[in-house]
Amino acid sequence: MAALPTIKQLRYLIALSETLSFTKAAEICFVGQSTLSAGLKELEDTLGVQLVERDKHSVSVTPIGRGVVERAQRLIVQADDLVDFVEGSAGSMVGVVKLGVIPTIAPFLLPTLLPKMREQFPKLKVVLREDLSANLIDKLNRHELDFALIALPYDTDGFLTKELFDDEFWVVGSKDDPALKNKEVQLNSKLTDRILLLEEGNCLRDHTIKACKRSSAANHYGIEATSLLTLVQMVESDLGIALLPEMAVKSGLLNQTKLIAKPLAAPAPKRRIALVARPSTARIEEFNALVKVIKSS
């Protein structure tokens, strides 16, 4: 029987194809560069083809190497599924669950969620990854995460998606701002033109643009915030106003500032918080437990 590639060798190849750097690929795989190089050479010898071209200045994957990478990714997913299945058979609500959370949810929901999870499921350890929605969905696909806590609307086709609750947007600005004088704020073109945005890639930016029905995504002065905290600081510097999720407002994000928050008049724009997993997940009981705890938080 012909020799077969190992999972480790295939992971080395996938990492190199993504980084095109032996140094970075070795870091991703937590091995030395010489170990990674030797593993790739063994893979090439096993398959009898050249997978990687390298010289002093560049690294590239050969055409047949790209085909091997594509197939290797599918094999890795199946191998990870096998491991998940075996771990799940040992019993539910034990072991480690890898949860991804977007930055506009993590600091406001996790302080309540994690203590409840520890109290109710002391044998279950929740490991966190904070990242943008696109990166979390990608990591779900790669089996680097078990679940992702994100905000809809977002494309989750092909995933198990459980909608949890609605999170309305509030207007944040100076207490002296005439637009915030009433108990509720009516969105209009004059108001939306003043709204500051988060940077590209953050789904809250897209939700804000949609809520405001803006034809342009550009912020005044050409500045964009990298986080909600920065966005608040920009509003406090009189650069404009902002739409913040209700969970952020009620968590005390505006404490120690001179800003106020007002709800929007009905029908208020909102985002919907959802928990996402692979449909093949072996941690379905943990998924359902998280859903239950989040809904009760």
Backbone torsions as a table, in degrees:
resi	resn	phi	psi	omega
1	MET	NA	132.7	-178.2
2	ALA	-65.8	148.8	177.3
3	ALA	-65.0	145.6	-179.1
4	LEU	-112.4	149.8	175.2
5	PRO	-63.1	153.9	174.7
6	THR	-95.6	157.9	176.5
7	ILE	-58.3	-40.1	-179.4
8	LYS	-61.1	-45.2	179.3
9	GLN	-62.2	-40.9	179.6
10	LEU	-65.6	-37.6	176.5
11	ARG	-64.0	-38.1	177.0
12	TYR	-59.9	-46.1	-178.2
13	LEU	-64.6	-43.2	179.5
14	ILE	-61.8	-44.2	179.6
15	ALA	-62.0	-41.3	-179.6
16	LEU	-68.3	-37.6	179.4
17	SER	-65.4	-29.5	-179.1
18	GLU	-81.2	-31.7	-174.7
19	THR	-104.5	-26.7	-173.4
20	LEU	52.2	36.8	179.0
21	SER	-148.7	122.7	178.8
22	PHE	-64.7	-36.4	-179.6
23	THR	-64.0	-50.4	-178.2
24	LYS	-67.6	-39.2	179.4
25	ALA	-63.3	-39.5	178.6
26	ALA	-64.5	-38.5	178.4
27	GLU	-64.4	-42.8	179.8
28	ILE	-61.4	-38.1	-176.6
29	CYS	-89.2	-0.7	178.3
30	PHE	58.6	42.8	175.9
31	VAL	-134.6	168.3	174.8
32	GLY	-75.3	158.1	-178.8
33	GLN	-61.9	-37.4	-180.0
34	SER	-66.1	-36.6	177.6
35	THR	-64.8	-43.9	179.1
36	LEU	-63.2	-44.9	-179.9
37	SER	-61.4	-42.7	179.8
38	ALA	-65.2	-39.5	179.5
39	GLY	-64.6	-39.7	178.3
40	LEU	-68.4	-37.4	177.7
41	LYS	-65.1	-39.7	176.7
42	GLU	-63.7	-37.9	178.6
43	LEU	-64.2	-45.1	178.7
44	GLU	-62.3	-41.0	179.1
45	ASP	-65.1	-40.5	-180.0
46	THR	-63.2	-43.6	-177.5
47	LEU	-84.3	-19.6	179.4
48	GLY	74.6	25.5	178.9
49	VAL	-139.3	159.3	174.6
50	GLN	-88.5	122.1	-177.8
51	LEU	-99.0	-27.7	-172.9
52	VAL	-132.9	137.4	171.7
53	GLU	-106.3	133.8	-177.1
54	ARG	-144.0	143.7	170.2
55	ASP	-142.9	-167.3	-176.0
56	LYS	-67.3	-21.4	-171.3
57	HIS	-113.5	-20.2	-174.9
58	SER	-151.7	162.4	176.1
59	VAL	-131.9	136.5	176.1
60	SER	-143.1	157.4	178.4
61	VAL	-99.8	132.1	-179.2
62	THR	-68.5	162.0	177.9
63	PRO	-53.9	-45.7	178.7
64	ILE	-69.2	-29.5	176.0
65	GLY	-63.3	-38.5	178.6
66	ARG	-65.0	-37.0	176.3
67	GLY	-66.0	-37.3	177.8
68	VAL	-67.1	-40.4	178.7
69	VAL	-59.1	-46.0	-178.8
70	GLU	-59.5	-43.5	-180.0
71	ARG	-73.2	-34.5	179.0
72	ALA	-63.3	-38.4	179.4
73	GLN	-61.9	-39.8	178.5
74	ARG	-67.3	-38.9	178.7
75	LEU	-64.7	-40.0	-180.0
76	ILE	-63.6	-42.5	178.2
77	VAL	-59.6	-43.6	-180.0
78	GLN	-66.6	-38.4	178.1
79	ALA	-65.3	-41.4	178.1
80	ASP	-65.7	-36.5	175.7
81	ASP	-60.4	-40.8	179.4
82	LEU	-62.0	-44.6	179.6
83	VAL	-63.6	-43.5	178.4
84	ASP	-59.6	-41.0	-179.8
85	PHE	-62.3	-45.0	-178.7
86	VAL	-66.2	-43.0	179.4
87	GLU	-63.5	-39.0	-179.8
88	GLY	-67.0	-31.2	-178.7
89	SER	-70.4	-16.3	179.2
90	ALA	-74.9	-10.0	179.8
91	GLY	130.1	146.6	-179.3
92	SER	-84.8	163.0	176.2
93	MET	61.0	31.0	173.4
94	VAL	-134.2	160.2	177.0
95	GLY	87.8	-152.9	-173.7
96	VAL	-114.1	134.2	171.9
97	VAL	-118.2	127.8	-179.0
98	LYS	-97.5	113.7	-174.6
99	LEU	-113.7	125.1	173.7
100	GLY	-97.5	141.8	-178.3
101	VAL	-139.3	137.3	177.9
102	ILE	-75.0	152.7	-174.0
103	PRO	-63.0	-23.2	-179.3
104	THR	-88.0	6.2	173.1
105	ILE	-118.7	-42.7	-170.0
106	ALA	-48.3	-54.1	-174.3
107	PRO	-72.0	-12.7	-174.4
108	PHE	-103.6	-28.1	-177.8
109	LEU	-102.7	-36.1	-173.9
110	LEU	-63.8	-37.0	179.4
111	PRO	-59.1	-25.5	175.9
112	THR	-90.4	-40.6	-174.7
113	LEU	-67.7	-48.6	-171.7
114	LEU	-63.9	-44.8	176.9
115	PRO	-59.9	-37.3	178.9
116	LYS	-66.2	-39.9	178.6
117	MET	-64.8	-42.1	179.8
118	ARG	-64.7	-38.1	-179.0
119	GLU	-69.3	-43.5	-174.8
120	GLN	-83.2	-29.6	-176.1
121	PHE	-133.5	72.1	-173.1
122	PRO	-62.9	-20.1	-179.4
123	LYS	-91.5	-0.6	-179.4
124	LEU	-104.3	125.8	179.1
125	LYS	-106.4	123.5	179.4
126	VAL	-98.8	116.3	178.1
127	VAL	-100.4	131.6	-170.1
128	LEU	-106.1	148.1	171.7
129	ARG	-137.4	118.5	177.7
130	GLU	-99.0	126.4	-177.0
131	ASP	-164.6	173.7	178.0
132	LEU	-73.0	158.2	-175.5
133	SER	-55.0	-46.6	-177.5
134	ALA	-59.4	-40.8	-179.7
135	ASN	-70.0	-37.4	179.5
136	LEU	-66.5	-42.3	178.6
137	ILE	-63.6	-40.1	177.5
138	ASP	-62.4	-41.2	-179.8
139	LYS	-69.6	-31.7	173.1
140	LEU	-61.2	-46.2	179.7
141	ASN	-59.9	-34.4	-176.7
142	ARG	-88.9	3.9	-179.1
143	HIS	65.1	22.8	174.9
144	GLU	-85.2	-14.5	175.5
145	LEU	-132.2	153.6	173.3
146	ASP	-90.2	-45.5	-178.0
147	PHE	-137.2	161.3	174.3
148	ALA	-135.6	135.2	177.6
149	LEU	-103.8	109.3	-173.7
150	ILE	-131.7	-178.7	179.0
151	ALA	-116.8	134.3	176.1
152	LEU	-97.4	153.2	9.8
153	PRO	-76.7	135.0	172.8
154	TYR	-158.4	146.5	-176.2
155	ASP	-70.9	109.5	177.5
156	THR	-121.0	25.8	178.4
157	ASP	-56.9	134.9	179.3
158	GLY	88.9	-2.3	179.8
159	PHE	-113.6	156.0	170.2
160	LEU	-77.6	116.9	-174.5
161	THR	-125.5	124.3	177.9
162	LYS	-116.7	112.9	178.4
163	GLU	-75.0	134.5	-170.7
164	LEU	-107.0	-55.2	179.6
165	PHE	-164.6	163.4	178.3
166	ASP	-91.2	146.2	179.9
167	ASP	-129.5	100.2	-176.1
168	GLU	-73.5	157.8	176.9
169	PHE	-93.4	140.7	175.7
170	TRP	-116.4	151.9	176.9
171	VAL	-90.4	132.5	-179.8
172	VAL	-119.7	131.6	179.0
173	GLY	-166.0	-172.2	178.8
174	SER	-69.2	147.3	179.5
175	LYS	-65.6	-18.3	179.4
176	ASP	-93.8	2.5	-177.5
177	ASP	-72.1	122.4	-179.1
178	PRO	-58.9	-28.0	-178.2
179	ALA	-68.3	-17.7	-176.8
180	LEU	-109.7	22.2	-175.6
181	LYS	-77.3	-25.3	-178.7
182	ASN	-91.2	168.0	-179.8
183	LYS	-66.2	-33.9	176.4
184	GLU	-124.9	149.8	-176.1
185	VAL	-109.5	132.3	177.7
186	GLN	-93.9	124.8	177.6
187	LEU	-72.5	130.9	173.8
188	ASN	-145.9	171.2	-174.3
189	SER	-61.5	-35.1	179.9
190	LYS	-65.3	-36.8	-179.9
191	LEU	-75.4	-46.7	-174.9
192	THR	-65.6	-26.6	177.7
193	ASP	-66.0	-18.4	-177.8
194	ARG	-95.7	-5.0	-173.1
195	ILE	-77.4	128.7	178.2
196	LEU	-85.5	155.9	-174.4
197	LEU	-124.4	158.5	168.5
198	LEU	-79.5	167.8	-176.7
199	GLU	-71.4	166.2	177.8
200	GLU	-56.4	142.6	177.7
201	GLY	101.2	-21.3	178.8
202	ASN	-87.9	124.5	-175.3
203	CYS	-64.5	-25.3	178.3
204	LEU	-64.8	-30.4	174.8
205	ARG	-60.5	-48.4	-179.4
206	ASP	-64.1	-39.4	178.7
207	HIS	-63.8	-38.9	180.0
208	THR	-66.3	-45.1	179.7
209	ILE	-60.7	-42.5	179.5
210	LYS	-64.9	-42.3	-179.2
211	ALA	-63.1	-37.1	-177.1
212	CYS	-86.3	-10.3	-177.2
213	LYS	53.3	44.1	-177.8
214	ARG	-81.8	141.0	176.9
215	SER	-84.3	-19.8	-180.0
216	SER	-124.0	141.0	-179.9
217	ALA	-96.9	5.1	-175.3
218	ALA	-79.4	140.2	174.3
219	ASN	-88.9	156.1	173.0
220	HIS	-61.9	145.8	178.4
221	TYR	68.3	1.9	179.2
222	GLY	70.1	19.9	-179.9
223	ILE	-107.6	145.4	177.6
224	GLU	-137.3	146.1	-176.2
225	ALA	-87.2	149.3	177.8
226	THR	-94.7	-11.6	-179.2
227	SER	-155.3	167.2	177.5
228	LEU	-65.0	-34.4	178.4
229	LEU	-63.1	-43.6	177.6
230	THR	-64.6	-39.2	178.9
231	LEU	-60.2	-42.8	177.5
232	VAL	-62.2	-42.5	179.3
233	GLN	-63.7	-36.0	177.4
234	MET	-66.4	-39.7	177.4
235	VAL	-65.5	-39.8	-179.9
236	GLU	-67.0	-22.3	177.3
237	SER	-88.7	12.5	177.1
238	ASP	63.4	32.3	177.3
239	LEU	-87.6	-10.9	-179.5
240	GLY	158.5	-161.2	176.0
241	ILE	-121.0	177.1	-177.8
242	ALA	-146.3	155.7	168.5
243	LEU	-101.2	122.8	178.6
244	LEU	-118.3	147.3	175.5
245	PRO	-63.6	145.7	-179.4
246	GLU	-56.9	-38.0	-178.7
247	MET	-62.8	-32.6	178.5
248	ALA	-71.4	-42.1	179.7
249	VAL	-63.0	-47.1	-174.9
250	LYS	-76.7	-10.6	176.9
251	SER	-84.4	-7.0	178.9
252	GLY	97.2	20.9	-178.8
253	LEU	-60.6	-27.6	-177.8
254	LEU	-90.9	-0.9	176.6
255	ASN	-58.7	146.3	-178.7
256	GLN	69.5	15.0	173.4
257	THR	-120.9	171.5	177.1
258	LYS	-101.2	16.3	-176.3
259	LEU	-90.8	159.7	174.5
260	ILE	-127.0	160.6	178.3
261	ALA	-126.2	137.4	178.8
262	LYS	-128.8	139.9	176.4
263	PRO	-69.5	156.6	177.3
264	LEU	-86.6	150.5	178.3
265	ALA	-66.8	147.5	180.0
266	ALA	-65.8	145.8	-3.8
267	PRO	-80.7	114.7	-175.9
268	ALA	-72.5	136.1	175.2
269	PRO	-64.8	149.6	-176.2
270	LYS	-151.9	166.7	169.1
271	ARG	-117.1	161.1	-179.4
272	ARG	-117.9	122.8	-178.6
273	ILE	-80.5	135.3	-176.1
274	ALA	-142.3	150.3	173.7
275	LEU	-105.1	131.6	-173.1
276	VAL	-123.6	141.5	177.3
277	ALA	-146.4	166.1	171.9
278	ARG	-69.1	141.3	179.5
279	PRO	-63.4	-20.4	-179.5
280	SER	-91.9	7.0	-173.7
281	THR	-54.6	138.9	175.1
282	ALA	-90.0	0.3	-177.8
283	ARG	-108.6	43.3	-175.5
284	ILE	-66.1	-33.5	178.0
285	GLU	-67.3	-39.6	176.9
286	GLU	-65.9	-38.9	177.4
287	PHE	-58.7	-50.1	-179.3
288	ASN	-65.1	-33.8	178.4
289	ALA	-66.9	-42.3	177.5
290	LEU	-61.3	-43.6	178.6
291	VAL	-57.6	-46.5	-177.6
292	LYS	-63.6	-44.0	-178.5
293	VAL	-68.1	-41.5	-179.9
294	ILE	-63.4	-42.3	-179.6
295	LYS	-65.6	-26.0	-179.7
296	SER	-91.5	-5.0	-177.0
297	SER	-77.6	NA	NA
